[in-house]
C-alpha cells in the first residue's frame, strides 16, 4: 500500500495521475488533518507525550524520551521508527515515502529534510522511487541539511548545516557542503585520552 504506483500506468507526469494508492492517500490525508488539528497547537512542555501518542496511533514506533516538534512534518507515521532520546526539531521535513529509521540520541535540527523519495530522470514517465534512510545512534543532522533517498549515516556521524548527503556517511565523521564532503572526524565517547593528557599536544 506504500509502494509508488507504476508511472507508465498512472501517467502522473502527463495526466496528473496518482503516485500512490487511494488507500495510501486517504491515510495521509487523515494523518495531516489530525496533526493540524490536534498536534500543532499543543506547546512543547505538554505536547511531547501527546504528539508521540498520535504518531503511535498512526503506526510510528517511538522510543522513550523522543521529541517531535509541532512544526515538524511526517509524511507517513508508520514509516517512522525513532529510538530512545531522539529529536525531530522545528520545521523538520520527514518525507518518509520509504521507512526512516532513527537510532538512539539522534538530533535532526530545525528545517532539516529527510527525503525518502526521488524520480528516475532516465525514465520517460519520471517514475517515483522510494528508498529508506537510516540515521545511526548519536548522529546529528544540523540545521537545513538534506539527506537523500537511500542514505545511511553511520553511528555518530555529523552532517553540517545545509550539507547535502547523497551517499552513506561513515561512523564518527563530520561532513558538510553540497554535495557533502568529509571535513573531519568526531571523537567517539567511548575513547578518551589518558588522564593528564587532555588538551596537550601529541
N, CA, C and O of each residue as an XYZ file, in Angstrom:
808
protein
N       0.825     -1.213      0.000
C       0.000      0.000      0.000
C       0.857      1.260      0.000
O       0.361      2.342     -0.315
N       2.164      1.135      0.356
C       3.028      2.313      0.421
C       3.987      2.409     -0.746
O       4.688      3.413     -0.873
N       4.044      1.391     -1.612
C       4.939      1.434     -2.749
C       4.394      2.380     -3.812
O       3.185      2.400     -4.048
N       5.258      3.169     -4.464
C       4.791      4.022     -5.554
C       4.151      3.204     -6.663
O       4.589      2.091     -6.958
N       3.118      3.758     -7.273
C       2.448      3.089     -8.379
C       3.311      3.168     -9.647
O       4.208      4.004     -9.758
N       3.018      2.289    -10.579
C       3.730      2.240    -11.850
C       3.374      3.478    -12.676
O       2.228      3.646    -13.094
N       4.365      4.342    -12.906
C       4.108      5.599    -13.605
C       3.682      5.384    -15.047
O       2.984      6.224    -15.616
N       4.095      4.263    -15.653
C       3.683      4.006    -17.028
C       2.190      3.728    -17.131
O       1.592      3.849    -18.201
N       1.598      3.353    -15.997
C       0.145      3.091    -15.976
C      -0.644      4.307    -15.519
O      -1.695      4.610    -16.085
N      -0.151      5.011    -14.501
C      -0.923      6.130    -13.944
C      -0.604      7.460    -14.623
O      -1.396      8.399    -14.541
N       0.568      7.553    -15.305
C       0.970      8.734    -16.079
C       0.899     10.033    -15.258
O       0.246     10.985    -15.682
N       1.556     10.086    -14.100
C       1.469     11.306    -13.273
C       2.075     12.530    -13.934
O       1.605     13.647    -13.717
N       3.125     12.334    -14.748
C       3.786     13.478    -15.367
C       2.917     14.140    -16.432
O       2.873     15.367    -16.532
N       2.227     13.322    -17.226
C       1.472     13.861    -18.356
C       0.011     14.144    -18.025
O      -0.570     15.106    -18.528
N      -0.582     13.300    -17.175
C      -2.016     13.432    -16.917
C      -2.338     13.783    -15.477
O      -3.504     13.955    -15.124
N      -1.305     13.891    -14.635
C      -1.575     14.194    -13.231
C      -2.095     13.017    -12.437
O      -2.709     13.201    -11.386
N      -1.861     11.808    -12.922
C      -2.317     10.611    -12.216
C      -1.608     10.447    -10.882
O      -0.573     11.072    -10.650
N      -2.156      9.609     -9.999
C      -1.605      9.452     -8.654
C      -0.293      8.681     -8.663
O      -0.047      7.852     -9.539
N       0.549      8.971     -7.667
C       1.797      8.231     -7.482
C       1.663      7.135     -6.438
O       2.513      6.249     -6.350
N       0.580      7.194     -5.633
C       0.343      6.195     -4.593
C      -1.118      5.762     -4.626
O      -1.972      6.426     -5.213
N      -1.378      4.636     -3.983
C      -2.721      4.059     -3.986
C      -3.731      4.985     -3.302
O      -3.360      5.891     -2.557
N      -5.002      4.737     -3.571
C      -6.067      5.520     -2.954
C      -6.042      5.350     -1.436
O      -6.236      6.317     -0.700
N      -5.805      4.135     -0.968
C      -5.757      3.888      0.479
C      -4.625      4.675      1.127
O      -4.788      5.233      2.213
N      -3.479      4.718      0.456
C      -2.350      5.485      0.975
C      -2.694      6.964      1.067
O      -2.370      7.618      2.058
N      -3.333      7.483      0.060
C      -3.680      8.906      0.047
C      -4.704      9.243      1.123
O      -4.624     10.304      1.743
N      -5.664      8.353      1.350
C      -6.645      8.578      2.413
C      -5.972      8.558      3.786
O      -6.276      9.383      4.646
N      -5.062      7.615      3.980
C      -4.330      7.525      5.244
C      -3.542      8.806      5.502
O      -3.564      9.331      6.615
N      -2.852      9.309      4.494
C      -2.049     10.513      4.672
C      -2.916     11.752      4.881
O      -2.550     12.649      5.639
N      -4.061     11.799      4.211
C      -4.968     12.930      4.409
C      -5.512     12.947      5.834
O      -5.592     14.002      6.461
N      -5.884     11.777      6.339
C      -6.373     11.684      7.710
C      -5.292     12.094      8.701
O      -5.556     12.819      9.661
N      -4.068     11.620      8.458
C      -2.956     11.972      9.339
C      -2.690     13.476      9.329
O      -2.510     14.078     10.387
N      -2.665     14.078      8.158
C      -2.404     15.515      8.054
C      -3.454     16.321      8.810
O      -3.129     17.313      9.463
N      -4.701     15.898      8.723
C      -5.771     16.601      9.423
C      -5.626     16.460     10.936
O      -5.784     17.433     11.673
N      -5.323     15.242     11.398
C      -5.131     15.008     12.832
C      -3.959     15.831     13.358
O      -4.066     16.460     14.411
N      -2.835     15.831     12.627
C      -1.659     16.591     13.075
C      -1.965     18.087     13.135
O      -1.567     18.770     14.079
N      -2.674     18.589     12.126
C      -3.007     20.007     12.080
C      -3.921     20.415     13.224
O      -3.710     21.451     13.854
N      -4.937     19.599     13.493
C      -5.951     19.976     14.479
C      -5.557     19.650     15.913
O      -5.933     20.369     16.838
N      -4.804     18.572     16.104
C      -4.595     18.075     17.464
C      -3.134     18.060     17.926
O      -2.861     17.705     19.073
N      -2.197     18.437     17.061
C      -0.790     18.378     17.463
C      -0.094     19.728     17.395
O       0.664     20.080     18.299
N      -0.339     20.480     16.345
C       0.454     21.687     16.100
C       0.218     22.779     17.139
O       1.102     23.603     17.369
N      -0.942     22.803     17.765
C      -1.253     23.891     18.693
C      -0.914     23.566     20.142
O      -1.123     24.395     21.027
N      -0.397     22.377     20.390
C      -0.058     21.989     21.762
C       1.388     22.397     22.045
O       2.289     21.951     21.335
N       1.641     23.237     23.067
C       3.003     23.714     23.332
C       3.924     22.597     23.789
O       3.465     21.607     24.358
N       5.256     22.751     23.537
C       6.221     21.678     23.821
C       6.160     21.079     25.229
O       6.213     19.854     25.344
N       6.052     21.874     26.319
C       6.101     21.226     27.635
C       5.008     20.177     27.847
O       5.184     19.232     28.616
N       3.886     20.354     27.161
C       2.773     19.438     27.314
C       2.586     18.529     26.100
O       1.842     17.549     26.147
N       3.278     18.877     25.014
C       2.976     18.211     23.762
C       3.831     17.023     23.398
O       3.456     16.255     22.512
N       5.004     16.833     24.067
C       5.881     15.731     23.664
C       5.156     14.392     23.711
O       5.126     13.657     22.724
N       4.575     14.083     24.866
C       3.905     12.793     25.035
C       2.672     12.698     24.142
O       2.380     11.632     23.601
N       1.950     13.801     23.986
C       0.734     13.794     23.175
C       1.057     13.543     21.704
O       0.390     12.744     21.045
N       2.076     14.224     21.193
C       2.440     14.012     19.790
C       2.982     12.603     19.578
O       2.736     11.988     18.540
N       3.715     12.098     20.557
C       4.187     10.722     20.468
C       2.998      9.754     20.411
O       3.011      8.789     19.646
N       1.975     10.021     21.224
C       0.769      9.186     21.208
C       0.106      9.208     19.830
O      -0.282      8.162     19.310
N      -0.023     10.396     19.240
C      -0.657     10.496     17.923
C       0.152      9.759     16.856
O      -0.413      9.080     15.998
N       1.465      9.895     16.914
C       2.309      9.188     15.945
C       2.174      7.677     16.100
O       2.075      6.954     15.108
N       2.170      7.208     17.331
C       1.990      5.771     17.558
C       0.618      5.314     17.080
O       0.478      4.214     16.544
N      -0.381      6.146     17.271
C      -1.736      5.805     16.842
C      -1.785      5.538     15.342
O      -2.577      4.720     14.873
N      -0.929      6.237     14.591
C      -0.891      6.068     13.138
C       0.248      5.145     12.694
O       0.592      5.105     11.513
N       0.833      4.402     13.646
C       1.751      3.327     13.282
C       3.222      3.582     13.492
O       4.028      2.691     13.227
N       3.622      4.775     13.964
C       5.038      5.035     14.206
C       5.530      4.236     15.402
O       4.769      3.937     16.322
N       6.810      3.897     15.375
C       7.449      3.223     16.502
C       8.339      4.243     17.194
O       9.340      4.698     16.640
N       7.953      4.594     18.422
C       8.585      5.692     19.140
C       9.189      5.193     20.443
O       8.494      4.591     21.262
N      10.485      5.441     20.638
C      11.141      5.066     21.873
C      10.838      6.036     22.996
O      10.069      6.983     22.832
N      11.448      5.789     24.128
C      11.241      6.664     25.283
C      12.014      7.968     25.090
O      13.059      7.997     24.440
N      11.482      9.039     25.664
C      12.116     10.359     25.652
C      12.362     10.891     24.239
O      13.271     11.694     24.030
N      11.568     10.453     23.283
C      11.648     11.024     21.934
C      10.870     12.331     21.905
O       9.881     12.500     22.619
N      11.333     13.256     21.065
C      10.682     14.554     20.941
C      10.465     14.881     19.473
O      11.390     14.828     18.663
N       9.222     15.220     19.148
C       8.894     15.680     17.801
C       8.209     17.033     17.947
O       7.146     17.133     18.561
N       8.815     18.066     17.385
C       8.251     19.410     17.492
C       6.971     19.529     16.679
O       6.769     18.825     15.690
N       6.113     20.441     17.125
C       4.798     20.591     16.497
C       4.893     21.007     15.042
O       4.023     20.651     14.247
N       5.934     21.756     14.668
C       6.058     22.232     13.292
C       6.752     21.222     12.375
O       6.876     21.463     11.174
N       7.202     20.096     12.929
C       7.776     19.044     12.082
C       6.679     18.419     11.229
O       5.513     18.396     11.623
N       7.060     17.914     10.058
C       6.118     17.280      9.149
C       6.562     15.844      8.895
O       7.675     15.600      8.430
N       5.683     14.903      9.204
C       5.954     13.483      8.950
C       4.984     13.024      7.871
O       3.768     13.083      8.058
N       5.514     12.570      6.753
C       4.681     12.213      5.600
C       3.802     11.010      5.894
O       2.611     11.022      5.582
N       4.383      9.956      6.502
C       3.630      8.731      6.793
C       4.144      8.139      8.108
O       5.224      7.548      8.131
N       3.399      8.286      9.192
C       3.892      7.857     10.508
C       4.347      6.407     10.582
O       5.330      6.107     11.260
N       3.656      5.503      9.901
C       4.040      4.094     10.041
C       5.356      3.760      9.353
O       5.841      2.633      9.452
N       5.934      4.734      8.656
C       7.272      4.572      8.091
C       8.341      5.229      8.969
O       9.484      5.392      8.542
N       7.966      5.604     10.196
C       8.917      6.259     11.095
C       9.228      5.361     12.278
O       8.321      4.862     12.945
N      10.510      5.157     12.537
C      10.985      4.374     13.680
C      12.042      5.212     14.397
O      13.156      5.373     13.899
N      11.687      5.746     15.574
C      12.590      6.590     16.359
C      12.951      5.876     17.648
O      12.071      5.467     18.405
N      14.251      5.725     17.902
C      14.699      5.070     19.124
C      14.819      6.086     20.261
O      14.570      7.276     20.070
N      15.198      5.611     21.426
C      15.193      6.389     22.662
C      16.023      7.670     22.540
O      17.130      7.673     22.002
N      15.445      8.757     23.061
C      16.178     10.000     23.220
C      16.426     10.799     21.966
O      17.256     11.708     21.984
N      15.741     10.501     20.873
C      15.972     11.214     19.618
C      14.967     12.338     19.411
O      13.880     12.329     19.988
N      15.346     13.314     18.572
C      14.542     14.523     18.390
C      14.409     14.883     16.918
O      15.386     14.847     16.169
N      13.189     15.233     16.509
C      12.930     15.885     15.230
C      12.599     17.336     15.548
O      11.564     17.617     16.152
N      13.464     18.257     15.148
C      13.354     19.643     15.555
C      12.307     20.434     14.795
O      11.592     19.887     13.956
N      12.218     21.734     15.093
C      11.219     22.601     14.453
C      11.382     22.644     12.941
O      12.486     22.821     12.425
N      10.279     22.481     12.248
C      10.287     22.596     10.798
C      10.939     21.461     10.048
O      11.123     21.563      8.835
N      11.297     20.375     10.722
C      11.899     19.233     10.033
C      10.894     18.619      9.063
O       9.717     18.465      9.388
N      11.370     18.272      7.870
C      10.555     17.567      6.878
C      11.016     16.119      6.825
O      12.096     15.817      6.317
N      10.193     15.232      7.350
C      10.476     13.802      7.286
C       9.602     13.237      6.165
O       8.475     12.795      6.388
N      10.156     13.266      4.961
C       9.427     12.892      3.749
C       9.616     11.391      3.532
O      10.273     10.954      2.587
N       9.018     10.620      4.440
C       9.315      9.186      4.517
C       8.378      8.349      3.650
O       7.545      7.594      4.151
N       8.539      8.504      2.337
C       7.853      7.619      1.400
C       8.319      6.186      1.599
O       7.550      5.243      1.412
N       9.578      6.027      1.976
C      10.139      4.744      2.401
C      10.466      4.875      3.885
O      10.498      5.991      4.403
N      10.711      3.764      4.582
C      10.979      3.836      6.018
C      12.170      4.717      6.363
O      13.205      4.673      5.697
N      12.010      5.518      7.413
C      13.096      6.294      8.006
C      13.332      5.733      9.406
O      12.442      5.755     10.256
N      14.535      5.234      9.629
C      14.903      4.628     10.905
C      15.915      5.531     11.599
O      16.979      5.823     11.054
N      15.573      5.966     12.804
C      16.400      6.903     13.564
C      16.849      6.219     14.843
O      16.026      5.767     15.639
N      18.156      6.146     15.033
C      18.709      5.462     16.190
C      18.565      6.265     17.468
O      17.796      7.225     17.533
N      19.309      5.863     18.478
C      19.234      6.497     19.794
C      20.024      7.809     19.810
O      21.070      7.939     19.173
N      19.490      8.767     20.554
C      20.161     10.047     20.824
C      20.507     10.809     19.547
O      21.532     11.489     19.488
N      19.679     10.702     18.554
C      19.886     11.410     17.286
C      19.203     12.775     17.355
O      18.098     12.897     17.884
N      19.863     13.794     16.822
C      19.257     15.118     16.712
C      19.120     15.470     15.235
O      20.105     15.491     14.497
N      17.898     15.743     14.817
C      17.638     16.275     13.484
C      17.187     17.713     13.699
O      16.073     17.958     14.162
N      18.046     18.654     13.365
C      17.826     20.052     13.728
C      16.831     20.743     12.807
O      16.328     20.166     11.843
N      16.567     22.007     13.145
C      15.492     22.765     12.508
C      15.614     22.819     10.994
O      16.679     23.082     10.434
N      14.483     22.560     10.357
C      14.296     22.643      8.903
C      15.180     21.689      8.110
O      15.362     21.879      6.908
N      15.726     20.676      8.752
C      16.419     19.618      8.002
C      15.402     18.829      7.185
O      14.213     18.815      7.504
N      15.879     18.173      6.129
C      14.988     17.463      5.211
C      15.500     16.032      5.051
O      16.600     15.805      4.548
N      14.688     15.078      5.484
C      14.965     13.658      5.273
C      14.096     13.217      4.105
O      12.886     13.052      4.258
N      14.703     13.025      2.943
C      13.945     12.810      1.707
C      13.997     11.346      1.289
O      15.034     10.869      0.827
N      12.900     10.639      1.444
C      12.854      9.217      1.132
C      12.372      8.887     -0.263
O      12.171      7.713     -0.576
N      12.178      9.894     -1.119
C      11.683      9.625     -2.458
C      12.339     10.497     -3.510
O      12.731     11.632     -3.236
N      12.455      9.961     -4.716
C      13.063     10.685     -5.834
C      12.433     10.148     -7.121
O      11.736      9.134     -7.103
N      12.681     10.829     -8.224
C      12.184     10.379     -9.521
C      13.352      9.890    -10.380
O      14.450     10.445    -10.344
N      13.086      8.853    -11.139
C      14.081      8.327    -12.072
C      14.064      9.206    -13.322
O      13.173      9.086    -14.164
N      15.057     10.093    -13.435
C      15.077     11.039    -14.554
C      15.360     10.362    -15.888
O      15.169     10.965    -16.944
N      15.824      9.087    -15.844
C      16.085      8.366    -17.087
C      14.816      7.737    -17.655
O      14.778      7.333    -18.816
N      13.792      7.662    -16.832
C      12.518      7.065    -17.236
C      11.652      8.146    -17.879
O      11.436      9.194    -17.271
N      11.146      7.913    -19.107
C      10.294      8.930    -19.746
C       9.032      9.235    -18.960
O       8.430     10.295    -19.132
N       8.624      8.302    -18.090
C       7.440      8.533    -17.262
C       7.806      9.152    -15.910
O       6.927      9.421    -15.091
N       9.121      9.381    -15.677
C       9.575     10.027    -14.441
C       9.125      9.237    -13.208
O       8.568      9.793    -12.261
N       9.382      7.919    -13.246
C       8.935      7.014    -12.191
C       9.427      7.451    -10.809
O      10.609      7.733    -10.615
N       8.494      7.501     -9.853
C       8.853      7.792     -8.473
C       9.497      6.559     -7.845
O       9.001      5.443     -8.001
N      10.602      6.769     -7.138
C      11.330      5.688     -6.478
C      11.490      6.058     -5.005
O      11.970      7.145     -4.683
N      11.088      5.152     -4.111
C      11.212      5.383     -2.670
C      12.320      4.505     -2.110
O      12.376      3.308     -2.395
N      13.209      5.104     -1.307
C      14.344      4.365     -0.731
C      14.505      4.762      0.729
O      14.348      5.936      1.064
N      14.816      3.810      1.605
C      14.861      4.078      3.044
C      16.082      4.896      3.456
O      17.110      4.906      2.779
N      15.935      5.574      4.578
C      17.002      6.355      5.206
C      17.246      5.791      6.593
O      16.306      5.449      7.310
N      18.517      5.696      6.969
C      18.886      5.211      8.300
C      19.843      6.220      8.940
O      20.861      6.583      8.351
N      19.506      6.663     10.142
C      20.387      7.522     10.935
C      20.828      6.712     12.142
O      20.013      6.387     13.005
N      22.117      6.382     12.208
C      22.629      5.576     13.306
C      22.614      6.313     14.635
O      22.379      7.521     14.680
N      22.861      5.593     15.703
C      22.894      6.186     17.042
C      23.845      7.382     17.080
O      24.908      7.372     16.460
N      23.435      8.413     17.822
C      24.286      9.579     18.115
C      24.617     10.442     16.902
O      25.575     11.213     16.942
N      23.845     10.327     15.830
C      24.035     11.201     14.675
C      23.506     12.602     14.965
O      22.687     12.807     15.861
N      23.994     13.550     14.191
C      23.451     14.906     14.211
C      23.295     15.375     12.777
O      24.275     15.490     12.040
N      22.052     15.646     12.385
C      21.751     16.277     11.098
C      21.458     17.732     11.426
O      20.409     18.040     11.991
N      22.369     18.623     11.080
C      22.287     20.013     11.514
C      21.253     20.797     10.693
O      20.637     20.270      9.766
N      21.088     22.059     11.062
C      20.018     22.895     10.518
C      20.037     22.953      8.994
O      21.070     23.217      8.379
N      18.876     22.701      8.402
C      18.629     22.822      6.966
C      19.474     21.881      6.114
O      19.635     22.098      4.913
N      20.009     20.843      6.735
C      20.739     19.829      5.968
C      19.749     18.927      5.235
O      18.570     18.864      5.584
N      20.254     18.226      4.204
C      19.417     17.376      3.352
C      20.029     15.977      3.295
O      21.210     15.815      2.989
N      19.209     14.976      3.593
C      19.630     13.579      3.486
C      18.856     12.945      2.337
O      17.627     12.897      2.369
N      19.562     12.463      1.330
C      18.940     11.953      0.115
C      18.387     10.541      0.309
O      18.747      9.862      1.271
N      17.517     10.096     -0.597
C      16.960      8.749     -0.510
C      18.036      7.672     -0.503
O      19.014      7.757     -1.246
N      17.854      6.668      0.334
C      18.755      5.530      0.365
C      20.024      5.735      1.157
O      20.867      4.839      1.189
N      20.197      6.882      1.800
C      21.441      7.202      2.504
C      21.394      6.701      3.946
O      20.363      6.779      4.614
N      22.526      6.190      4.407
C      22.705      5.790      5.802
C      23.799      6.644      6.423
O      24.894      6.758      5.871
N      23.505      7.240      7.566
C      24.509      7.923      8.355
C      24.965      6.964      9.440
O      24.169      6.548     10.282
N      26.244      6.612      9.422
C      26.766      5.716     10.436
C      26.688      6.339     11.820
O      26.549      7.555     11.951
N      26.776      5.522     12.838
C      26.670      5.998     14.204
C      27.629      7.135     14.490
O      28.815      7.046     14.173
N      27.120      8.207     15.088
C      27.944      9.340     15.465
C      28.300     10.292     14.350
O      29.009     11.269     14.594
N      27.836     10.050     13.126
C      28.161     10.941     12.005
C      27.448     12.284     12.168
O      26.365     12.363     12.748
N      28.081     13.338     11.640
C      27.507     14.683     11.667
C      27.413     15.194     10.240
O      28.386     15.135      9.489
N      26.235     15.699      9.865
C      26.043     16.395      8.601
C      25.825     17.858      8.944
O      24.808     18.213      9.540
N      26.779     18.712      8.572
C      26.768     20.108      8.988
C      25.595     20.870      8.368
O      24.938     20.386      7.446
N      25.351     22.064      8.891
C      24.245     22.898      8.447
C      24.266     23.088      6.935
O      25.289     23.441      6.349
N      23.114     22.846      6.320
C      22.894     22.964      4.879
C      23.745     21.995      4.054
O      23.866     22.157      2.839
N      24.327     21.001      4.700
C      25.028     19.965      3.972
C      24.052     19.060      3.235
O      22.896     18.929      3.637
N      24.513     18.441      2.167
C      23.677     17.567      1.338
C      24.345     16.203      1.246
O      25.362     16.047      0.569
N      23.775     15.221      1.923
C      24.327     13.863      1.926
C      23.660     13.046      0.828
O      22.470     12.740      0.905
N      24.439     12.695     -0.198
C      23.915     11.909     -1.309
C      24.486     10.492     -1.303
O      24.144      9.674     -2.157
N      25.355     10.210     -0.337
C      25.901      8.866     -0.187
C      26.060      8.589      1.302
O      25.959      9.500      2.123
N      26.307      7.333      1.646
C      26.450      6.946      3.050
C      27.624      7.685      3.704
O      28.664      7.903      3.082
N      27.429      8.066      4.973
C      28.482      8.717      5.738
C      29.022      7.735      6.770
O      28.243      7.159      7.529
N      30.349      7.529      6.817
C      30.916      6.574      7.771
C      30.688      7.020      9.214
O      30.487      8.206      9.475
N      30.720      6.078     10.144
C      30.536      6.420     11.555
C      31.580      7.417     12.053
O      32.743      7.375     11.651
N      31.143      8.309     12.932
C      32.005      9.232     13.659
C      32.858     10.103     12.732
O      34.035     10.353     12.993
N      32.232     10.556     11.648
C      32.863     11.504     10.745
C      31.990     12.750     10.638
O      30.804     12.714     10.964
N      32.579     13.846     10.181
C      31.879     15.124     10.034
C      31.908     15.528      8.567
O      32.962     15.542      7.931
N      30.730     15.856      8.041
C      30.591     16.170      6.621
C      29.855     17.496      6.445
O      29.022     17.866      7.273
N      30.171     18.212      5.357
C      29.468     19.447      5.045
C      29.607     19.782      3.579
O      30.440     19.208      2.877
N      28.785     20.720      3.112
C      28.826     21.163      1.721
C      27.801     20.465      0.860
O      27.044     19.612      1.324
N      27.790     20.852     -0.428
C      26.833     20.316     -1.397
C      27.565     20.003     -2.706
O      27.964     20.915     -3.431
N      27.740     18.698     -3.008
C      27.445     17.543     -2.152
C      28.420     17.484     -0.982
O      29.521     18.031     -1.046
N      28.003     16.816      0.081
C      28.811     16.797      1.296
C      30.144     16.092      1.065
O      30.219     15.066      0.389
N      31.183     16.667      1.639
C      32.498     16.028      1.657
C      32.971     15.960      3.102
O      32.515     16.732      3.945
N      33.871     15.051      3.383
C      34.306     14.874      4.761
C      35.168     16.053      5.203
O      36.116     16.452      4.526
N      34.801     16.597      6.370
C      35.523     17.725      6.942
C      36.432     17.306      8.087
O      37.368     18.024      8.440
N      36.159     16.161      8.658
C      36.970     15.715      9.781
C      36.379     14.488     10.426
O      35.516     13.821      9.856
N      36.843     14.200     11.602
C      36.350     13.074     12.375
C      35.848     13.561     13.723
O      36.221     14.635     14.195
N      35.012     12.764     14.320
C      34.419     13.100     15.606
C      34.879     12.069     16.628
O      34.878     10.871     16.348
N      35.273     12.531     17.806
C      35.748     11.616     18.836
C      34.612     10.728     19.327
O      33.516     11.200     19.629
N      34.896      9.454     19.397
C      33.924      8.511     19.934
C      33.925      8.650     21.455
O      34.995      8.635     22.064
N      32.748      8.786     22.089
C      32.723      8.989     23.543
C      33.314      7.836     24.330
O      33.706      8.007     25.484
N      33.382      6.665     23.719
C      33.950      5.510     24.422
C      35.468      5.556     24.428
O      36.111      4.806     25.163
N      36.053      6.448     23.599
C      37.503      6.557     23.513
C      37.915      7.890     24.112
O      37.613      8.938     23.541
N      38.589      7.875     25.235
C      39.011      9.113     25.892
C      40.526      9.088     26.081
O      41.109      8.016     26.249
N      41.176     10.267     26.056
C      42.632     10.303     26.217
C      43.035      9.935     27.633
O      42.245     10.102     28.562
N      44.260      9.433     27.815
C      44.711      9.083     29.147
C      44.678     10.287     30.099
O      44.796     11.432     29.664
N      44.522     10.027     31.357
C      44.458     11.083     32.357
C      45.694     11.966     32.266
O      46.812     11.468     32.135
N      45.490     13.287     32.338
C      46.593     14.230     32.318
C      47.003     14.657     30.934
O      47.875     15.515     30.796
N      46.389     14.073     29.868
C      46.797     14.429     28.509
C      45.755     15.248     27.770
O      45.947     15.606     26.608
N      44.646     15.546     28.449
C      43.600     16.330     27.785
C      44.140     17.711     27.470
O      44.654     18.391     28.358
N      44.030     18.138     26.211
C      44.458     19.452     25.793
C      45.945     19.571     25.513
O      46.398     20.646     25.120
N      46.731     18.503     25.700
C      48.148     18.549     25.433
C      48.436     18.149     23.996
O      47.695     17.371     23.396
N      49.515     18.685     23.452
C      49.917     18.322     22.101
C      50.396     16.884     22.065
O      50.975     16.382     23.028
N      50.147     16.230     20.942
C      50.629     14.851     20.785
C      52.140     14.842     20.642
O      52.740     13.777     20.499
